[in-house]
Amino acid sequence: LEVATKSDAQLKNRVDGADGVLEMISPENLATNAPTLTQPLALVEEDASVATDIQAALEDLENIGNERAGIEELMRKTKSEDDILSKLMAQSGESLDALFAKEISKYDEAKNCVMVNISKQSDALCKLR
C-alpha cells in the first residue's frame, strides 16, 4: 500500500509538472495552430505523373522482392543437394583445389542472380529519389 501511495504521488507530481505541455494540446490551441487544408486538394497533372512513377517504382521493388525469394529458394536447394564429403572421400591424391573450384562453381548461378537483383533494386530505388 505504501509503494502504491508513493507511485500515485510521483504520477501526480509528473502530471502537475506537465501543465505547459497539457495546455498546448487544448482544443482551442490545437484549432488555432493545426495546419489547414488549402487548394488544390485534387492532384494536378504534374502530381499525377509523379504518383504514377512512384507507384511503378514500388511495383518494381515488389517484383524484385519476389525474385529474391526465388533466388533464396534456389540457394537452399543447391545447398541441400551439396554433398562434398563423399567426393572428398573418393578423392585419391588428386588436387583438392580443382574439386573445391568445381563444387563452388555450383553457386555461380545464384551469385549472378543476386548481383542482377541488387542492380535492379538499386535502379528502382534511384527512381524513387
C-alpha positions in Angstrom: 0.0 0.0 0.0 2.9 2.3 0.8 4.5 1.6 -2.6 1.2 2.4 -4.4 0.9 5.7 -2.4 4.4 6.7 -3.4 3.7 5.8 -7.0 0.5 7.8 -7.0 2.3 10.8 -5.6 5.1 10.5 -8.2 2.5 10.4 -11.0 0.6 13.4 -9.6 3.8 15.4 -9.5 4.7 14.5 -13.1 1.2 15.5 -14.3 1.4 18.7 -12.3 4.8 19.4 -13.8 3.5 19.0 -17.3 1.0 21.8 -17.2 2.7 23.7 -20.0 2.6 20.7 -22.3 -1.0 19.9 -21.4 -2.0 23.5 -22.2 -0.5 23.2 -25.7 -2.9 20.3 -26.5 -6.1 22.2 -25.5 -8.8 22.1 -28.1 -8.5 25.9 -28.7 -4.8 25.8 -29.1 -5.0 22.9 -31.5 -7.7 24.6 -33.6 -5.6 27.8 -34.0 -2.2 26.0 -34.6 -3.2 23.0 -36.7 -2.5 23.2 -40.4 -5.4 24.0 -42.6 -6.2 22.4 -45.9 -5.6 24.6 -48.9 -6.4 24.4 -52.6 -5.7 22.4 -54.8 -6.9 19.3 -53.0 -7.1 17.3 -56.2 -4.0 16.1 -58.0 -2.8 18.3 -60.7 -1.5 16.7 -63.9 2.2 17.1 -62.8 1.4 15.4 -59.4 -0.4 12.6 -61.1 2.6 11.7 -63.2 4.8 11.7 -60.1 2.3 9.5 -58.2 2.3 7.1 -61.2 6.1 7.0 -61.3 6.2 6.2 -57.6 3.6 3.5 -57.9 5.6 1.9 -60.8 8.8 2.0 -58.8 7.1 0.4 -55.8 5.7 -2.3 -58.0 9.2 -2.9 -59.4 10.5 -3.2 -55.8 7.8 -5.7 -55.0 8.7 -7.8 -58.1 12.4 -7.6 -57.1 11.5 -8.9 -53.7 9.6 -11.8 -55.3 12.7 -12.6 -57.4 14.8 -12.5 -54.3 12.5 -15.1 -52.7 13.1 -17.3 -55.8 16.9 -16.8 -55.5 16.8 -17.8 -51.8 14.9 -21.0 -52.8 17.5 -21.8 -55.5 20.3 -21.3 -52.9 18.5 -23.6 -50.4 18.0 -26.3 -53.0 21.6 -26.1 -54.1 22.8 -26.2 -50.5 20.6 -29.2 -49.6 21.9 -31.1 -52.7 25.5 -30.3 -51.9 27.4 -33.3 -50.6 31.1 -32.8 -50.9 32.0 -35.3 -48.2 31.5 -38.3 -50.4 33.6 -36.7 -53.2 36.4 -35.9 -50.7 36.5 -39.4 -49.5 36.6 -40.7 -53.1 39.5 -38.3 -53.9 42.8 -40.1 -54.0 45.9 -37.9 -54.4 44.3 -35.6 -56.9 44.2 -31.8 -56.4 41.6 -30.7 -53.9 41.7 -27.2 -55.3 40.2 -28.4 -58.5 37.5 -30.2 -56.6 36.7 -27.2 -54.5 36.6 -24.9 -57.5 34.2 -27.2 -59.3 32.0 -27.5 -56.2 31.9 -23.8 -55.6 31.0 -23.1 -59.2 27.6 -24.7 -58.4 26.8 -21.4 -56.7 27.7 -19.2 -59.7 24.2 -19.1 -61.0 22.8 -18.0 -57.6 25.6 -15.4 -57.2 24.8 -13.9 -60.7 21.1 -13.8 -59.9 21.9 -12.0 -56.6 24.1 -9.4 -58.4 21.4 -8.8 -61.0 18.8 -8.5 -58.3 20.9 -6.0 -56.4 21.4 -3.9 -59.6 17.6 -3.9 -60.3 16.9 -2.9 -56.7 19.4 0.0 -56.9 17.8 1.2 -60.1 14.3 1.0 -58.6 15.4 2.9 -55.5 17.0 5.6 -57.7 13.7 6.1 -59.5 12.1 6.9 -56.1 14.6 9.6 -55.4 
